[in-house]
Structures are given as structure tokens and as C-alpha cells.
Amino acid sequence: MSGIPDQLFGVAVVPFIVMLIEVVKNIPRFNHKFSPLVALGFGLAFSLGWFLLSREIDVITAVIWGLIYGLTAIGGYSSTKNIREALR
């Protein structure tokens, strides 16, 4: 990905994935232990969607960026959760 719109997309999508994880966790009978898989799925979906819209990158690059988005969201979610538990 190159250019400012792509960089802004990457910066904006990670907090959005974290927000979506919180929404999905409120679904009845959803096991919250699957949240990391959901984050990876959202990361891949957003990245591949961006690939389909822009066509500036190849599929392999889109998959790698999608994994990065999902893994970053997992790390951000996990650290926030750990800090919240430590403050209790």
C-alpha cells in the first residue's frame, strides 16, 4: 500500500476492528475466546475489500496487511484488557 489514503486506512481500521470485536462479544452465546479469530477475519476482510476497491496492491500484499491489521487489533485489545484488569 502506498500513499496517504492507504496509510490513513491502516490507521483507522485497527480501532474499528477493536470496536467490532466488542460488538461481536455482546452477541448471545458468542464465546469471547474466539475474539482473536474474529479480529483476524475482520482484518483480512477490510484489507481484501480495500484491494478490490483500489487495485493498487496484489492479493498477497493485501492478505499480509490484513493479518497485520488483525494482529495489531488483537494486541491493542489484549493490552487494554490487561490494564483494565490491573486497575481493578
C-alpha beads as a LAMMPS data file, in Angstrom:
LAMMPS data file: protein, C-alpha beads

88 atoms
87 bonds

1 atom types
1 bond types

-500.0 500.0 xlo xhi
-500.0 500.0 ylo yhi
-500.0 500.0 zlo zhi

Masses

1 110.0

Atoms # bond

1 1 1 0.000 0.000 0.000
2 1 1 1.306 3.383 -0.822
3 1 1 0.156 6.930 -0.419
4 1 1 -1.623 8.864 2.265
5 1 1 -5.119 7.356 1.745
6 1 1 -3.692 3.864 2.245
7 1 1 -1.831 4.923 5.381
8 1 1 -4.960 6.571 6.787
9 1 1 -6.925 3.421 6.027
10 1 1 -4.416 1.352 8.009
11 1 1 -4.508 3.738 10.961
12 1 1 -8.300 3.927 11.001
13 1 1 -9.094 0.253 10.502
14 1 1 -7.365 -1.111 13.640
15 1 1 -9.502 0.806 16.204
16 1 1 -12.547 -0.005 14.095
17 1 1 -11.721 -3.725 14.320
18 1 1 -11.353 -3.418 18.102
19 1 1 -14.783 -1.752 18.235
20 1 1 -16.288 -4.517 16.097
21 1 1 -14.806 -7.155 18.413
22 1 1 -16.612 -5.506 21.329
23 1 1 -19.872 -5.533 19.364
24 1 1 -19.451 -9.201 18.420
25 1 1 -18.672 -10.128 22.034
26 1 1 -22.146 -8.876 23.027
27 1 1 -23.815 -11.415 20.747
28 1 1 -25.554 -14.008 22.905
29 1 1 -23.787 -17.386 23.072
30 1 1 -20.611 -15.991 21.468
31 1 1 -17.532 -17.425 23.175
32 1 1 -15.225 -14.441 23.731
33 1 1 -12.191 -16.714 23.419
34 1 1 -12.749 -16.642 19.651
35 1 1 -12.290 -12.856 19.550
36 1 1 -8.740 -13.087 18.101
37 1 1 -10.022 -15.166 15.184
38 1 1 -12.781 -12.653 14.603
39 1 1 -10.202 -9.829 14.611
40 1 1 -8.096 -11.655 12.029
41 1 1 -11.187 -12.211 9.914
42 1 1 -12.134 -8.543 10.063
43 1 1 -8.553 -7.517 9.255
44 1 1 -8.492 -9.772 6.207
45 1 1 -11.949 -8.637 5.112
46 1 1 -11.065 -4.940 5.309
47 1 1 -7.744 -5.412 3.566
48 1 1 -9.167 -7.548 0.773
49 1 1 -12.040 -5.086 0.415
50 1 1 -9.528 -2.274 0.050
51 1 1 -7.705 -4.392 -2.548
52 1 1 -10.908 -4.855 -4.540
53 1 1 -11.676 -1.129 -4.417
54 1 1 -8.233 0.285 -5.194
55 1 1 -6.391 -2.477 -7.102
56 1 1 -3.108 -0.719 -6.218
57 1 1 -1.700 -3.800 -4.489
58 1 1 -1.648 -7.506 -5.213
59 1 1 -3.645 -10.123 -3.299
60 1 1 -0.650 -11.439 -1.328
61 1 1 0.158 -7.951 -0.056
62 1 1 -3.498 -7.430 0.860
63 1 1 -3.530 -10.683 2.853
64 1 1 -0.320 -9.744 4.677
65 1 1 -1.686 -6.290 5.548
66 1 1 -4.963 -7.874 6.658
67 1 1 -3.090 -10.175 9.028
68 1 1 -1.128 -7.190 10.336
69 1 1 -4.358 -5.241 10.944
70 1 1 -5.954 -8.180 12.743
71 1 1 -2.886 -8.957 14.854
72 1 1 -2.484 -5.286 15.771
73 1 1 -6.121 -5.121 16.849
74 1 1 -5.640 -8.271 18.944
75 1 1 -2.601 -6.743 20.660
76 1 1 -4.365 -3.461 21.305
77 1 1 -7.429 -5.235 22.646
78 1 1 -5.361 -7.541 24.862
79 1 1 -3.266 -4.746 26.354
80 1 1 -6.312 -2.629 27.088
81 1 1 -7.996 -5.592 28.763
82 1 1 -4.898 -6.333 30.875
83 1 1 -4.575 -2.712 32.022
84 1 1 -8.281 -2.599 32.907
85 1 1 -7.920 -5.783 34.986
86 1 1 -4.781 -4.458 36.712
87 1 1 -6.597 -1.289 37.792
88 1 1 -9.396 -3.228 39.492

Bonds

1 1 1 2
2 1 2 3
3 1 3 4
4 1 4 5
5 1 5 6
6 1 6 7
7 1 7 8
8 1 8 9
9 1 9 10
10 1 10 11
11 1 11 12
12 1 12 13
13 1 13 14
14 1 14 15
15 1 15 16
16 1 16 17
17 1 17 18
18 1 18 19
19 1 19 20
20 1 20 21
21 1 21 22
22 1 22 23
23 1 23 24
24 1 24 25
25 1 25 26
26 1 26 27
27 1 27 28
28 1 28 29
29 1 29 30
30 1 30 31
31 1 31 32
32 1 32 33
33 1 33 34
34 1 34 35
35 1 35 36
36 1 36 37
37 1 37 38
38 1 38 39
39 1 39 40
40 1 40 41
41 1 41 42
42 1 42 43
43 1 43 44
44 1 44 45
45 1 45 46
46 1 46 47
47 1 47 48
48 1 48 49
49 1 49 50
50 1 50 51
51 1 51 52
52 1 52 53
53 1 53 54
54 1 54 55
55 1 55 56
56 1 56 57
57 1 57 58
58 1 58 59
59 1 59 60
60 1 60 61
61 1 61 62
62 1 62 63
63 1 63 64
64 1 64 65
65 1 65 66
66 1 66 67
67 1 67 68
68 1 68 69
69 1 69 70
70 1 70 71
71 1 71 72
72 1 72 73
73 1 73 74
74 1 74 75
75 1 75 76
76 1 76 77
77 1 77 78
78 1 78 79
79 1 79 80
80 1 80 81
81 1 81 82
82 1 82 83
83 1 83 84
84 1 84 85
85 1 85 86
86 1 86 87
87 1 87 88
